[in-house]
Amino acid sequence: GAVVSQHPSWVICKSGTSVKIECRSLDFQATTMFWYRQFPKQSLMLMATSNEGSKATYEQGVEKDKFLINHASLTLSTLTVTSAHPEDSSFYICSASPHYRENTEAFFGQGTRLTVV
Amino acid sequence: AQSVTQPDIHITVSEGASLELRCNYSYGATPYLFWYVQSPGQGLQLLLKYFSGDTLVQGIKGFEAEFKRSQSSFNLRKPSVHWSDAAEYFCAVGATGNQFYFGTGTSLTVIP
């Protein structure tokens, strides 16, 4: 099956710094990728939809200036958590699907555990 | 609006016993339904999916799920649970453009 790679798997950063998380589709092209956030013992909540070559679409309540998304190519989307604070500590997961197959299985990255200290 | 409900937050079963995890959805059109499993600190692994056709779908690791349109349900079942099945299970509905809506998850504990 298709592979989505997320990097890094875990990161610890100081409060006030920025962290970039990468999501790559390794063997297919994805015009759209999705970023989710998961708090401990909770479900995945969609944060934003990343669109190749255009601005991301953010879900209600998600600060677009804090969670910067760039989708510069058909195989790479990045999420940058700017001026991170301890409350941003969470598990972030991306997903993507081959662009020619709508509503089929989405392939998920392995997730990134962010801890802000 | 799309939504997915998993009524059981936590389930404990004995190894070898049968398992059923419940999932109910709300969706305006024909749903695309999925079950994912997540081990601690890991990403999501697809167990099975339903798009159309036979309402009883088979997945990996011996899991199956049945789509019941009249009940808006997509319950996950396994006839005999193994200790390695202990994990978090998420039901999801796929919306337009591959956007997913997830249930709150069911945590499965398997006791010897």
gemmi code that builds the backbone of each chain (N, CA, C; Angstrom):
import gemmi

chains = {
    "A": [
        ("GLY", (0.809, -1.209, 0.000), (0.000, 0.000, 0.000), (0.839, 1.254, 0.000)),
        ("ALA", (0.173, 2.361, -0.160), (0.865, 3.642, -0.194), (1.442, 3.975, 1.179)),
        ("VAL", (2.530, 4.729, 1.163), (3.229, 5.045, 2.402), (3.281, 6.547, 2.609)),
        ("VAL", (2.941, 6.953, 3.808), (3.083, 8.341, 4.220), (4.086, 8.377, 5.357)),
        ("SER", (5.097, 9.180, 5.195), (6.154, 9.277, 6.184), (6.085, 10.622, 6.888)),
        ("GLN", (6.169, 10.585, 8.192), (6.106, 11.800, 8.975), (7.402, 11.929, 9.776)),
        ("HIS", (7.903, 13.152, 9.821), (9.190, 13.368, 10.499), (9.191, 14.720, 11.208)),
        ("PRO", (9.658, 14.796, 12.439), (10.219, 13.695, 13.218), (9.126, 12.882, 13.909)),
        ("SER", (9.498, 11.780, 14.488), (8.546, 10.962, 15.232), (8.255, 11.585, 16.591)),
        ("TRP", (9.246, 12.237, 17.145), (9.029, 12.931, 18.406), (9.993, 14.107, 18.476)),
        ("VAL", (9.573, 15.124, 19.171), (10.407, 16.312, 19.321), (10.081, 16.985, 20.645)),
        ("ILE", (11.122, 17.448, 21.300), (10.987, 18.234, 22.521), (11.564, 19.614, 22.227)),
        ("CYS", (10.816, 20.643, 22.530), (11.306, 21.989, 22.263), (11.013, 22.892, 23.454)),
        ("LYS", (11.718, 23.991, 23.484), (11.513, 24.971, 24.551), (10.337, 25.877, 24.209)),
        ("SER", (9.680, 26.330, 25.220), (8.563, 27.237, 25.040), (9.034, 28.494, 24.312)),
        ("GLY", (8.280, 28.913, 23.321), (8.618, 30.103, 22.545), (9.321, 29.824, 21.237)),
        ("THR", (9.794, 28.620, 21.065), (10.453, 28.271, 19.813), (9.439, 27.701, 18.826)),
        ("SER", (9.892, 27.504, 17.586), (9.021, 26.949, 16.540), (9.494, 25.564, 16.145)),
        ("VAL", (8.561, 24.745, 15.772), (8.863, 23.367, 15.388), (8.195, 23.055, 14.051)),
        ("LYS", (8.940, 22.430, 13.169), (8.394, 22.051, 11.859), (8.240, 20.540, 11.782)),
        ("ILE", (7.075, 20.116, 11.331), (6.795, 18.690, 11.139), (6.538, 18.449, 9.654)),
        ("GLU", (7.176, 17.424, 9.118), (7.033, 17.127, 7.702), (6.162, 15.897, 7.468)),
        ("CYS", (5.397, 15.959, 6.407), (4.555, 14.837, 6.003), (4.804, 14.588, 4.515)),
        ("ARG", (5.298, 13.405, 4.217), (5.641, 13.081, 2.830), (4.887, 11.853, 2.344)),
        ("SER", (4.358, 11.942, 1.150), (3.818, 10.752, 0.501), (4.953, 10.163, -0.332)),
        ("LEU", (5.329, 8.939, -0.017), (6.557, 8.385, -0.590), (6.375, 7.779, -1.975)),
        ("ASP", (5.212, 7.251, -2.259), (5.061, 6.565, -3.540), (3.795, 6.969, -4.279)),
        ("PHE", (3.272, 8.140, -3.942), (2.141, 8.654, -4.692), (2.090, 10.173, -4.525)),
        ("GLN", (1.309, 10.797, -5.374), (1.143, 12.244, -5.293), (-0.180, 12.577, -4.622)),
        ("ALA", (-0.150, 13.592, -3.820), (-1.339, 13.977, -3.061), (-1.550, 15.479, -3.178)),
        ("THR", (-2.623, 15.878, -3.839), (-2.919, 17.307, -3.925), (-3.450, 17.834, -2.604)),
        ("THR", (-3.954, 16.925, -1.792), (-4.506, 17.324, -0.504), (-3.962, 16.432, 0.603)),
        ("MET", (-3.555, 17.049, 1.670), (-3.153, 16.322, 2.868), (-3.902, 16.920, 4.045)),
        ("PHE", (-4.035, 16.134, 5.078), (-4.788, 16.569, 6.246), (-3.911, 16.480, 7.491)),
        ("TRP", (-4.096, 17.443, 8.361), (-3.374, 17.431, 9.627), (-4.372, 17.272, 10.772)),
        ("TYR", (-4.047, 16.317, 11.642), (-4.883, 16.034, 12.796), (-4.066, 16.227, 14.072)),
        ("ARG", (-4.809, 16.458, 15.132), (-4.188, 16.579, 16.441), (-4.913, 15.633, 17.382)),
        ("GLN", (-4.137, 14.980, 18.211), (-4.726, 14.033, 19.141), (-4.192, 14.290, 20.541)),
        ("PHE", (-5.095, 14.628, 21.462), (-4.725, 14.772, 22.856), (-4.769, 13.395, 23.511)),
        ("PRO", (-4.046, 13.245, 24.625), (-4.012, 11.931, 25.291), (-5.403, 11.388, 25.569)),
        ("LYS", (-5.593, 10.165, 25.240), (-6.844, 9.450, 25.496), (-8.026, 10.036, 24.732)),
        ("GLN", (-7.754, 10.794, 23.701), (-8.836, 11.385, 22.924), (-8.713, 11.026, 21.453)),
        ("SER", (-9.705, 11.429, 20.703), (-9.722, 11.082, 19.290), (-8.910, 12.074, 18.473)),
        ("LEU", (-8.843, 11.806, 17.200), (-8.138, 12.704, 16.294), (-9.086, 13.814, 15.866)),
        ("MET", (-8.591, 15.012, 15.961), (-9.389, 16.167, 15.553), (-8.719, 16.808, 14.345)),
        ("LEU", (-9.496, 16.992, 13.302), (-8.957, 17.616, 12.108), (-8.602, 19.067, 12.406)),
        ("MET", (-7.368, 19.422, 12.080), (-6.928, 20.801, 12.281), (-7.084, 21.613, 10.996)),
        ("ALA", (-6.586, 21.026, 9.905), (-6.557, 21.791, 8.658), (-6.388, 20.863, 7.478)),
        ("THR", (-6.786, 21.381, 6.347), (-6.614, 20.689, 5.071), (-5.539, 21.429, 4.295)),
        ("SER", (-4.538, 20.701, 3.899), (-3.403, 21.285, 3.204), (-3.572, 21.065, 1.708)),
        ("ASN", (-3.581, 22.152, 0.954), (-3.803, 22.077, -0.487), (-2.544, 22.471, -1.238)),
        ("GLU", (-2.101, 21.614, -2.118), (-0.896, 21.886, -2.889), (-1.046, 23.144, -3.729)),
        ("GLY", (-0.140, 24.061, -3.540), (-0.111, 25.274, -4.337), (-1.082, 26.360, -3.919)),
        ("SER", (-1.788, 26.146, -2.820), (-2.716, 27.183, -2.357), (-2.762, 27.192, -0.834)),
        ("LYS", (-3.543, 28.103, -0.310), (-3.610, 28.232, 1.147), (-4.342, 27.054, 1.773)),
        ("ALA", (-3.915, 26.753, 2.990), (-4.586, 25.685, 3.726), (-5.941, 26.158, 4.233)),
        ("THR", (-6.799, 25.212, 4.454), (-8.119, 25.493, 5.026), (-8.129, 25.012, 6.465)),
        ("TYR", (-8.406, 25.908, 7.384), (-8.336, 25.578, 8.799), (-9.725, 25.322, 9.370)),
        ("GLU", (-9.781, 24.392, 10.294), (-11.024, 24.129, 10.999), (-11.282, 25.244, 12.008)),
        ("GLN", (-12.521, 25.369, 12.361), (-12.905, 26.405, 13.304), (-12.166, 26.215, 14.621)),
        ("GLY", (-11.627, 27.304, 15.131), (-10.945, 27.260, 16.405), (-9.454, 27.009, 16.301)),
        ("VAL", (-8.961, 26.703, 15.123), (-7.522, 26.460, 14.927), (-6.876, 27.753, 14.466)),
        ("GLU", (-5.853, 28.187, 15.177), (-5.194, 29.450, 14.856), (-4.254, 29.273, 13.665)),
        ("LYS", (-4.585, 29.897, 12.570), (-3.778, 29.733, 11.372), (-2.415, 30.381, 11.499)),
        ("ASP", (-2.294, 31.407, 12.325), (-0.990, 32.050, 12.504), (-0.085, 31.248, 13.416)),
        ("LYS", (-0.673, 30.362, 14.177), (0.113, 29.546, 15.090), (0.530, 28.238, 14.420)),
        ("PHE", (-0.360, 27.701, 13.631), (-0.089, 26.430, 12.951), (0.020, 26.717, 11.446)),
        ("LEU", (1.240, 26.988, 11.027), (1.483, 27.341, 9.637), (1.628, 26.086, 8.790)),
        ("ILE", (0.887, 26.048, 7.713), (0.921, 24.890, 6.834), (1.381, 25.310, 5.452)),
        ("ASN", (2.325, 24.538, 4.931), (2.840, 24.773, 3.589), (2.800, 23.468, 2.807)),
        ("HIS", (2.251, 23.527, 1.623), (2.125, 22.327, 0.784), (2.736, 22.665, -0.567)),
        ("ALA", (4.059, 22.676, -0.583), (4.782, 23.208, -1.734), (4.870, 22.254, -2.906)),
        ("SER", (4.686, 20.976, -2.640), (4.772, 20.016, -3.740), (3.711, 18.945, -3.555)),
        ("LEU", (3.573, 18.077, -4.532), (2.545, 17.041, -4.475), (2.903, 15.904, -3.524)),
        ("THR", (4.083, 15.962, -2.935), (4.478, 14.900, -2.024), (4.892, 15.397, -0.646)),
        ("LEU", (4.771, 16.682, -0.407), (5.248, 17.204, 0.868), (4.348, 18.304, 1.407)),
        ("SER", (3.945, 18.125, 2.663), (3.255, 19.171, 3.401), (3.971, 19.342, 4.734)),
        ("THR", (4.085, 20.580, 5.179), (4.726, 20.826, 6.466), (3.795, 21.599, 7.389)),
        ("LEU", (3.890, 21.268, 8.652), (3.145, 21.962, 9.705), (4.173, 22.574, 10.637)),
        ("THR", (4.124, 23.874, 10.795), (5.028, 24.550, 11.710), (4.241, 25.106, 12.886)),
        ("VAL", (4.614, 24.662, 14.058), (3.998, 25.179, 15.278), (4.866, 26.354, 15.725)),
        ("THR", (4.329, 27.537, 15.620), (5.107, 28.739, 15.922), (4.925, 29.140, 17.380)),
        ("SER", (5.994, 29.677, 17.961), (5.972, 30.129, 19.343), (5.247, 29.103, 20.226)),
        ("ALA", (5.808, 27.930, 20.232), (5.134, 26.817, 20.914), (5.018, 27.057, 22.412)),
        ("HIS", (3.935, 26.589, 22.966), (3.694, 26.655, 24.401), (3.333, 25.255, 24.905)),
        ("PRO", (3.464, 25.025, 26.182), (3.174, 23.685, 26.722), (1.809, 23.136, 26.308)),
        ("GLU", (0.829, 24.006, 26.152), (-0.502, 23.516, 25.766), (-0.550, 23.013, 24.330)),
        ("ASP", (0.525, 23.282, 23.566), (0.598, 22.754, 22.197), (1.126, 21.329, 22.178)),
        ("SER", (1.580, 20.868, 23.322), (2.077, 19.484, 23.406), (0.951, 18.537, 23.041)),
        ("SER", (1.238, 17.680, 22.091), (0.187, 16.796, 21.583), (0.801, 15.814, 20.598)),
        ("PHE", (-0.047, 14.973, 20.053), (0.350, 14.033, 19.006), (-0.254, 14.538, 17.705)),
        ("TYR", (0.589, 14.808, 16.735), (0.130, 15.356, 15.463), (0.274, 14.285, 14.383)),
        ("ILE", (-0.778, 14.091, 13.613), (-0.772, 13.065, 12.563), (-1.252, 13.663, 11.250)),
        ("CYS", (-0.589, 13.287, 10.183), (-1.020, 13.733, 8.864), (-1.576, 12.548, 8.081)),
        ("SER", (-2.367, 12.863, 7.077), (-2.862, 11.814, 6.195), (-2.901, 12.330, 4.767)),
        ("ALA", (-2.884, 11.399, 3.840), (-2.929, 11.757, 2.423), (-3.532, 10.610, 1.648)),
        ("SER", (-4.089, 10.938, 0.507), (-4.614, 9.924, -0.400), (-4.124, 10.223, -1.802)),
        ("PRO", (-3.942, 9.203, -2.613), (-3.568, 9.454, -4.012), (-4.573, 10.393, -4.663)),
        ("HIS", (-4.102, 11.384, -5.387), (-4.983, 12.451, -5.831), (-6.027, 12.018, -6.837)),
        ("TYR", (-5.826, 10.844, -7.417), (-6.787, 10.383, -8.406), (-7.829, 9.467, -7.805)),
        ("ARG", (-7.782, 9.280, -6.504), (-8.694, 8.348, -5.866), (-9.418, 9.046, -4.716)),
        ("GLU", (-10.531, 9.664, -5.035), (-11.252, 10.367, -3.984), (-12.011, 9.389, -3.110)),
        ("ASN", (-12.086, 9.749, -1.838), (-12.843, 8.966, -0.869), (-12.384, 7.523, -0.739)),
        ("THR", (-11.182, 7.256, -1.064), (-10.647, 5.935, -0.783), (-9.856, 6.011, 0.513)),
        ("GLU", (-9.213, 4.951, 0.798), (-8.458, 4.892, 2.032), (-7.459, 6.029, 2.117)),
        ("ALA", (-7.407, 6.639, 3.273), (-6.376, 7.632, 3.541), (-5.224, 6.931, 4.231)),
        ("PHE", (-4.041, 7.330, 3.894), (-2.857, 6.736, 4.489), (-2.286, 7.712, 5.503)),
        ("PHE", (-2.047, 7.206, 6.677), (-1.624, 8.060, 7.767), (-0.133, 7.930, 8.035)),
        ("GLY", (0.448, 9.061, 8.406), (1.805, 9.025, 8.892), (1.837, 8.386, 10.265)),
        ("GLN", (3.032, 8.148, 10.754), (3.172, 7.474, 12.049), (2.986, 8.418, 13.214)),
        ("GLY", (2.837, 9.709, 12.909), (2.582, 10.668, 13.971), (3.843, 11.293, 14.521)),
        ("THR", (3.675, 12.466, 15.104), (4.771, 13.198, 15.752), (4.332, 13.580, 17.151)),
        ("ARG", (5.091, 13.141, 18.113), (4.817, 13.496, 19.510), (5.576, 14.768, 19.832)),
        ("LEU", (4.857, 15.853, 20.049), (5.478, 17.132, 20.385), (5.326, 17.394, 21.874)),
        ("THR", (6.448, 17.672, 22.511), (6.441, 18.061, 23.917), (7.115, 19.414, 24.035)),
        ("VAL", (6.399, 20.370, 24.568), (6.927, 21.717, 24.750), (7.192, 21.909, 26.240)),
        ("VAL", (8.444, 22.258, 26.558), (8.821, 22.393, 27.975), (9.161, 23.846, 28.327)),
    ],
    "B": [
        ("ALA", (-24.618, 17.460, 9.491), (-23.191, 17.441, 9.756), (-22.745, 16.013, 10.013)),
        ("GLN", (-21.513, 15.754, 9.607), (-20.980, 14.415, 9.802), (-20.533, 14.221, 11.240)),
        ("SER", (-20.798, 13.048, 11.765), (-20.318, 12.724, 13.108), (-20.235, 11.223, 13.253)),
        ("VAL", (-19.377, 10.815, 14.162), (-19.200, 9.399, 14.449), (-19.239, 9.220, 15.955)),
        ("THR", (-20.002, 8.254, 16.406), (-20.137, 7.988, 17.828), (-19.674, 6.578, 18.150)),
        ("GLN", (-18.780, 6.490, 19.082), (-18.379, 5.193, 19.618), (-18.820, 5.186, 21.080)),
        ("PRO", (-19.906, 4.490, 21.392), (-20.503, 4.595, 22.728), (-19.628, 4.053, 23.851)),
        ("ASP", (-18.773, 3.114, 23.530), (-17.965, 2.464, 24.560), (-16.577, 3.067, 24.605)),
        ("ILE", (-16.265, 3.724, 25.710), (-14.951, 4.347, 25.845), (-13.887, 3.284, 26.095)),
        ("HIS", (-14.269, 2.297, 26.894), (-13.296, 1.272, 27.273), (-14.015, -0.068, 27.372)),
        ("ILE", (-13.380, -1.085, 26.823), (-13.919, -2.444, 26.889), (-12.815, -3.389, 27.336)),
        ("THR", (-13.189, -4.295, 28.221), (-12.253, -5.325, 28.668), (-12.823, -6.694, 28.326)),
        ("VAL", (-12.028, -7.500, 27.666), (-12.465, -8.853, 27.321), (-11.368, -9.839, 27.681)),
        ("SER", (-11.766, -11.072, 27.859), (-10.796, -12.129, 28.115), (-10.239, -12.643, 26.807)),
        ("GLU", (-8.998, -13.050, 26.838), (-8.385, -13.603, 25.637), (-9.175, -14.832, 25.187)),
        ("GLY", (-9.466, -14.873, 23.898), (-10.251, -15.973, 23.356), (-11.729, -15.675, 23.261)),
        ("ALA", (-12.163, -14.651, 23.948), (-13.579, -14.282, 23.896), (-13.864, -13.492, 22.630)),
        ("SER", (-15.147, -13.381, 22.310), (-15.535, -12.595, 21.135), (-15.583, -11.119, 21.488)),
        ("LEU", (-15.543, -10.305, 20.454), (-15.480, -8.859, 20.644), (-16.416, -8.161, 19.671)),
        ("GLU", (-17.090, -7.147, 20.148), (-17.841, -6.264, 19.257), (-17.670, -4.840, 19.733)),
        ("LEU", (-17.187, -3.997, 18.853), (-17.043, -2.573, 19.128), (-18.081, -1.819, 18.311)),
        ("ARG", (-18.798, -0.951, 18.981), (-19.907, -0.275, 18.325), (-19.501, 1.051, 17.696)),
        ("CYS", (-20.154, 1.340, 16.599), (-19.921, 2.601, 15.898), (-21.217, 3.034, 15.235)),
        ("ASN", (-21.624, 4.251, 15.492), (-22.774, 4.838, 14.819), (-22.336, 6.124, 14.142)),
        ("TYR", (-22.915, 6.405, 13.014), (-22.481, 7.569, 12.260), (-23.677, 8.407, 11.843)),
        ("SER", (-23.377, 9.640, 11.531), (-24.367, 10.544, 10.959), (-23.720, 11.169, 9.741)),
        ("TYR", (-24.346, 10.942, 8.607), (-23.751, 11.436, 7.367), (-24.840, 11.654, 6.346)),
        ("GLY", (-24.702, 12.713, 5.552), (-25.783, 13.093, 4.646), (-25.910, 12.271, 3.391)),
        ("ALA", (-24.901, 11.508, 3.071), (-24.935, 10.732, 1.830), (-24.452, 9.318, 2.135)),
        ("THR", (-24.204, 8.560, 1.102), (-23.677, 7.215, 1.319), (-22.302, 7.336, 1.963)),
        ("PRO", (-22.149, 6.738, 3.116), (-20.884, 6.924, 3.829), (-19.790, 5.989, 3.348)),
        ("TYR", (-18.595, 6.452, 3.482), (-17.425, 5.593, 3.356), (-16.935, 5.388, 4.786)),
        ("LEU", (-16.894, 4.155, 5.230), (-16.661, 3.860, 6.643), (-15.379, 3.075, 6.837)),
        ("PHE", (-14.713, 3.364, 7.918), (-13.412, 2.767, 8.181), (-13.285, 2.412, 9.656)),
        ("TRP", (-12.470, 1.419, 9.911), (-12.000, 1.138, 11.251), (-10.474, 1.150, 11.235)),
        ("TYR", (-9.918, 1.914, 12.194), (-8.480, 1.983, 12.352), (-8.104, 1.516, 13.749)),
        ("VAL", (-6.885, 1.001, 13.871), (-6.367, 0.618, 15.173), (-5.086, 1.405, 15.433)),
        ("GLN", (-4.926, 1.799, 16.681), (-3.747, 2.570, 17.061), (-3.129, 1.970, 18.308)),
        ("SER", (-1.882, 1.568, 18.203), (-1.149, 1.112, 19.376), (-0.546, 2.327, 20.062)),
        ("PRO", (-0.216, 2.222, 21.343), (0.289, 3.387, 22.085), (1.451, 4.082, 21.393)),
        ("GLY", (1.321, 5.392, 21.193), (2.384, 6.182, 20.600), (2.604, 5.958, 19.124)),
        ("GLN", (1.699, 5.234, 18.505), (1.858, 4.903, 17.085), (0.811, 5.603, 16.233)),
        ("GLY", (1.021, 5.515, 14.923), (0.036, 6.049, 13.996), (-1.140, 5.106, 13.848)),
        ("LEU", (-1.896, 5.293, 12.817), (-3.108, 4.515, 12.595), (-2.883, 3.430, 11.552)),
        ("GLN", (-3.458, 2.286, 11.811), (-3.412, 1.196, 10.842), (-4.838, 0.856, 10.435)),
        ("LEU", (-5.069, 0.767, 9.147), (-6.399, 0.451, 8.651), (-6.711, -1.021, 8.883)),
        ("LEU", (-7.851, -1.272, 9.522), (-8.312, -2.650, 9.710), (-9.203, -3.089, 8.557)),
        ("LEU", (-10.136, -2.232, 8.198), (-11.050, -2.541, 7.110), (-11.798, -1.288, 6.710)),
        ("LYS", (-12.483, -1.386, 5.572), (-13.217, -0.246, 5.061), (-14.453, -0.726, 4.304)),
        ("TYR", (-15.452, 0.134, 4.254), (-16.656, -0.136, 3.469), (-16.914, 1.035, 2.541)),
        ("PHE", (-17.042, 0.711, 1.257), (-17.411, 1.729, 0.278), (-18.784, 1.431, -0.312)),
        ("SER", (-18.987, 0.186, -0.715), (-20.257, -0.217, -1.317), (-20.269, -1.737, -1.412)),
        ("GLY", (-21.406, -2.274, -1.869), (-21.478, -3.718, -2.095), (-21.817, -4.489, -0.838)),
        ("ASP", (-21.188, -5.620, -0.680), (-21.464, -6.507, 0.447), (-21.317, -5.742, 1.758)),
        ("THR", (-22.343, -5.829, 2.568), (-22.339, -5.032, 3.801), (-21.494, -5.658, 4.902)),
        ("LEU", (-21.068, -6.865, 4.725), (-20.166, -7.510, 5.680), (-18.774, -7.500, 5.058)),
        ("VAL", (-17.885, -6.761, 5.693), (-16.540, -6.629, 5.134), (-15.528, -7.313, 6.040)),
        ("GLN", (-14.561, -7.921, 5.396), (-13.503, -8.602, 6.129), (-12.264, -7.730, 6.144)),
        ("GLY", (-11.558, -7.754, 7.239), (-10.349, -6.966, 7.345), (-9.159, -7.802, 7.740)),
        ("ILE", (-8.136, -7.108, 8.167), (-6.928, -7.808, 8.591), (-7.068, -8.287, 10.031)),
        ("LYS", (-6.194, -9.178, 10.422), (-6.107, -9.676, 11.797), (-7.389, -10.348, 12.263)),
        ("GLY", (-8.192, -10.843, 11.330), (-9.394, -11.573, 11.706), (-10.585, -10.710, 12.048)),
        ("PHE", (-10.512, -9.425, 11.812), (-11.627, -8.521, 12.092), (-12.616, -8.475, 10.925)),
        ("GLU", (-13.855, -8.203, 11.265), (-14.889, -7.967, 10.280), (-15.815, -6.882, 10.805)),
        ("ALA", (-16.550, -6.273, 9.903), (-17.514, -5.252, 10.298), (-18.724, -5.345, 9.384)),
        ("GLU", (-19.854, -4.981, 9.925), (-21.098, -5.034, 9.166), (-21.731, -3.662, 9.090)),
        ("PHE", (-22.002, -3.224, 7.894), (-22.675, -1.951, 7.652), (-24.180, -2.184, 7.676)),
        ("LYS", (-24.857, -1.461, 8.550), (-26.312, -1.532, 8.623), (-26.860, -0.133, 8.424)),
        ("ARG", (-27.350, 0.111, 7.227), (-27.826, 1.448, 6.882), (-29.004, 1.849, 7.759)),
        ("SER", (-29.900, 0.904, 8.024), (-31.105, 1.230, 8.794), (-30.775, 1.663, 10.209)),
        ("GLN", (-29.656, 1.197, 10.717), (-29.252, 1.545, 12.076), (-28.115, 2.556, 12.100)),
        ("SER", (-27.669, 2.967, 10.920), (-26.523, 3.883, 10.832), (-25.364, 3.367, 11.679)),
        ("SER", (-25.091, 2.089, 11.507), (-24.046, 1.483, 12.331), (-23.017, 0.770, 11.474)),
        ("PHE", (-21.855, 0.624, 12.057), (-20.752, -0.081, 11.392), (-19.918, -0.707, 12.509)),
        ("ASN", (-20.450, -1.751, 13.107), (-19.817, -2.375, 14.262), (-18.693, -3.324, 13.857)),
        ("LEU", (-17.659, -3.298, 14.635), (-16.474, -4.132, 14.395), (-16.554, -5.381, 15.264)),
        ("ARG", (-16.206, -6.521, 14.672), (-16.296, -7.772, 15.424), (-15.051, -8.627, 15.206)),
        ("LYS", (-14.805, -9.459, 16.213), (-13.759, -10.469, 16.072), (-14.190, -11.666, 16.913)),
        ("PRO", (-14.179, -12.857, 16.365), (-14.700, -14.023, 17.088), (-13.842, -14.444, 18.285)),
        ("SER", (-12.549, -14.226, 18.200), (-11.664, -14.669, 19.280), (-10.518, -13.669, 19.421)),
        ("VAL", (-10.506, -12.988, 20.536), (-9.541, -11.901, 20.728), (-8.201, -12.444, 21.212)),
        ("HIS", (-7.148, -11.842, 20.729), (-5.783, -12.196, 21.128), (-5.231, -11.063, 21.981)),
        ("TRP", (-4.270, -11.390, 22.832), (-3.707, -10.367, 23.719), (-3.126, -9.207, 22.914)),
        ("SER", (-2.625, -9.511, 21.707), (-2.020, -8.464, 20.884), (-3.047, -7.500, 20.302)),
        ("ASP", (-4.327, -7.803, 20.466), (-5.364, -6.896, 19.964), (-5.596, -5.709, 20.889)),
        ("ALA", (-5.003, -5.720, 22.054), (-5.174, -4.593, 22.974), (-4.627, -3.321, 22.340)),
        ("ALA", (-5.484, -2.332, 22.184), (-5.115, -1.094, 21.488), (-6.302, -0.146, 21.547)),
        ("GLU", (-6.166, 0.961, 20.851), (-7.255, 1.917, 20.710), (-7.836, 1.741, 19.313)),
        ("TYR", (-9.158, 1.707, 19.239), (-9.833, 1.478, 17.964), (-10.685, 2.688, 17.613)),
        ("PHE", (-10.527, 3.131, 16.384), (-11.259, 4.309, 15.922), (-12.113, 3.965, 14.708)),
        ("CYS", (-13.345, 4.374, 14.788), (-14.239, 4.303, 13.649), (-14.200, 5.666, 12.963)),
        ("ALA", (-14.271, 5.681, 11.648), (-14.204, 6.952, 10.933), (-15.115, 6.922, 9.720)),
        ("VAL", (-15.616, 8.082, 9.373), (-16.393, 8.236, 8.147), (-15.633, 9.167, 7.229)),
        ("GLY", (-15.536, 8.775, 5.984), (-14.814, 9.586, 5.022), (-15.764, 10.534, 4.319)),
        ("ALA", (-15.376, 11.781, 4.302), (-16.196, 12.797, 3.652), (-15.546, 13.190, 2.330)),
        ("THR", (-16.130, 14.177, 1.704), (-15.660, 14.623, 0.399), (-14.195, 15.036, 0.460)),
        ("GLY", (-13.448, 14.586, -0.522), (-12.062, 14.989, -0.593), (-11.159, 14.275, 0.376)),
        ("ASN", (-11.604, 13.147, 0.882), (-10.788, 12.330, 1.785), (-10.634, 12.911, 3.179)),
        ("GLN", (-11.455, 13.860, 3.531), (-11.449, 14.349, 4.898), (-12.138, 13.318, 5.782)),
        ("PHE", (-11.567, 13.026, 6.906), (-12.094, 12.010, 7.791), (-12.640, 12.612, 9.074)),
        ("TYR", (-13.698, 11.993, 9.557), (-14.240, 12.339, 10.868), (-14.149, 11.087, 11.727)),
        ("PHE", (-13.520, 11.243, 12.869), (-13.259, 10.105, 13.720), (-14.184, 10.080, 14.932)),
        ("GLY", (-14.475, 8.873, 15.375), (-15.133, 8.707, 16.662), (-14.125, 8.954, 17.771)),
        ("THR", (-14.604, 8.930, 18.985), (-13.746, 9.228, 20.127), (-12.853, 8.063, 20.515)),
        ("GLY", (-13.083, 6.924, 19.889), (-12.208, 5.792, 20.147), (-12.723, 4.882, 21.247)),
        ("THR", (-12.352, 3.620, 21.140), (-12.635, 2.627, 22.181), (-11.320, 1.957, 22.557)),
        ("SER", (-11.013, 2.016, 23.817), (-9.785, 1.386, 24.306), (-10.086, -0.054, 24.687)),
        ("LEU", (-9.349, -0.968, 24.118), (-9.566, -2.394, 24.366), (-8.466, -2.949, 25.255)),
        ("THR", (-8.883, -3.548, 26.345), (-7.960, -4.275, 27.226), (-8.281, -5.754, 27.121)),
        ("VAL", (-7.248, -6.562, 26.994), (-7.426, -8.014, 26.905), (-6.769, -8.641, 28.125)),
        ("ILE", (-7.547, -9.383, 28.877), (-7.015, -10.033, 30.073), (-6.802, -11.523, 29.812)),
        ("PRO", (-5.763, -12.067, 30.436), (-5.442, -13.482, 30.171), (-6.546, -14.412, 30.657)),
    ],
}
model = gemmi.Model(1)
for chain_id, residues in chains.items():
    chain = gemmi.Chain(chain_id)
    for i, (resn, *xyz) in enumerate(residues, 1):
        res = gemmi.Residue()
        res.name, res.seqid = resn, gemmi.SeqId(i, " ")
        for name, pos in zip(("N", "CA", "C"), xyz):
            atom = gemmi.Atom()
            atom.name, atom.element = name, gemmi.Element(name[0])
            atom.pos, atom.b_iso = gemmi.Position(*pos), 0.0
            res.add_atom(atom)
        chain.add_residue(res)
    model.add_chain(chain)
structure = gemmi.Structure()
structure.add_model(model)
structure.setup_entities()
